[in-house]
Amino acid sequence: MLLLALVLSGCGEDDVPVDRDTPGARRAVAEALMVVSGRVVEVARDRDNGKWEVIVEQASGRYEIELDPGTFELLRLDYD
């Protein structure tokens, strides 16, 4: 069940969901929304390298914004 919930929420198998109320998650969300506006669907950390991953939804689709774990700089932007 947990795996199904993670897949449906947008988290990959190497992503760990993060409480959006933590200071790091709030900063990741703020930085991600400066790149792509929309509704934040998920905030996660990559288990392997710690990078922040924020999924933002717009009417046209979903974006995954990957941010550096220390500086919160944009590393990658994917569109689903």
Number of C-alpha atoms within 10 A of each C-alpha: 6 7 11 8 10 15 12 10 13 18 22 15 11 12 19 17 20 16 13 16 9 10 10 16 19 14 15 28 24 14 17 27 17 10 14 18 13 17 13 19 15 19 24 24 21 18 13 8 10 15 21 31 30 29 27 23 19 12 7 8 10 19 22 23 24 23 23 16 18 10 9 18 15 16 13 11 16 10 12 9
